[in-house]
């Protein structure tokens, strides 16, 4: 009887120990595995562009994967009267599990590191933290990327934008209006402005996307060259989202003709309609070109005889590219008539001008 009681006690003790061990085992869970998501640490795009960032393939296999974006590492600046920066970020940067991508629509944000007209300075980058987890596969991960948005580029219609600072030359007296152009998808909720109006003065104004210079812009005497560096911008909530800096240079009127020019008297003597002997060789004087500082090169643009197009198959007519002097070779194939030679002058500023020299050829008596 005593042995039976001892056996019962041992059995109860064993069962209790087994139960405690089982409960302890059930309560202890394996810590989630931390996974490396291998996202691009930084991403840069131009304002107005869209971008997609691939989610790591090692998280997409979990059917219960939880994915969310956190923007709390950014200072939650007030960017306009009703919105804060993190609200804008949550709309512009979204995640889609089905496509496996993070989508960025930069047109819903602003370029980084810019100062608004209200004195608000945006951060050098937007910090976007990706959090993922899966209960079934017992993993979790966290990674932060720096999103950088740079301002878009405006262009000036008709101006070569390949150089670092596009340049436009305007001759005193000519109209100086410039049409600004921007990619369509960056113009929503924006307005045009000039970045440096105080430095430029009242000679420059902006009407919508048309930059205008007044008639009195430049040198009051219209004789000296004067340059303006202008930076038009597109503003969104006071932040510059696109800009261009270009230079407008006003230059004196170009005098270009065959004859003589006396700049001190502003006196012109035309010698552009001459009579020469037929079949004899001839070399003309160089044309007048003022101011000479802008003289670059000359070329024959076309020839007419008695008002009709003349084809110089024998290369009888030629021009000195540096001086503009016309040479007529001695030839017996030419017939009497008025030979009008149109000459093109190219300036150092890239402007082109045309003038004519008419040589009336007749037999020498």
C-alpha positions, 0 to 999 in steps of 0.5 A: 500500500505504501509503495502504491502511494509513492508511485502515485506521488511520482506520477503526479510530480512527473505530469506537473513537470511535463505540463510546466515544461510544455507551458514554458515552451509555448510562451517562449517565441523565437525573436523575429529575424532582422532582414537586410532590405538593400534599398538604394541609400539615396535617390535623386530626381528632377522636380516634376519627374516620377520614379519607382524604387523596387521593394526587396524581393526577399519580403514579397514572398510573404503573403501576410507582409506588412509594409508602411512608410514613415516620414517622422525623421523629417522636421514637419514644416508648415509649407503652406497655410493648411499643409505640413511637409509630412502630409505632402510626403505621404501623398507623394511617396507611396508603396504598392505591394502588388507591383512591389514598388515604392512610387515617388511623384516629385511634382507633389513635393518641392525641390530640396534645400530651397528657401521660400518667399516666407522664409521657410527652408526645406531640408537637404533631403527627404528621409523616407523610412520603410518598415516591413514585417511578416508573422508567418515568416517571422521577419522584420526590417527597417531602412531609411533612404534619402530622397533628393529633388532638384529644381527643374530647368526653364528654357527661353524660347529661341535661345540656345540653352546648351551653354551654362548661361544662355545669352541673348543679344539685343540691339538698342531700339529692338524689342526685348521680350523673351518667352519662358517655357516650362515642362507642362507637368510642373506648371500646376499651382505655380506662379512666375517670378523674378529671383533677383528683381532688386539687383536688376532694377525697374528695366525688367518685368514679368507678365505671366511667362513673358520677360520684358525689358523697357525701351530705356534698358541698357546704356542711356546713350545707346552706345555702350554695351550693357548686360543683365543677368536675369533669373526667372523662377516658377514658385509653388507655395513660395518655393522655387521649383524651376528656374533659369539664369540667362544673360541679356546683352544690349549692344549698339546698332550695327552699321554694315554697308559698302561705303564709308561711315564716320561714327563721330558725326554718325555720317554715312556715305554709300558706295554700293552701286558702282560701274566697272569695265566688263571682263576686267578684274576688280577688287572692291573696298571692304564694307563699313562695319561699326562697331568693329568690335563685333566684326567676325566674318563675311560670306556671299549669300547670293548673286543676281544679274538684272534681277534674276538669280545668277549661278556662278559656275566659274567661281568668278566672284569671291569674298575675303572672309575676314574683310568682306572685300569682293573680288571679280576675276578677269573673265570673258564669259560675263555679259554686260548687266547689273550684278547684285551681290548679297553679302552676309556679315556674322558678328562675334555675338552670333547675329547676322546682317545682310547688305548688297553691292551692285556692280554695273558691268559694261564694255569699256569705251 
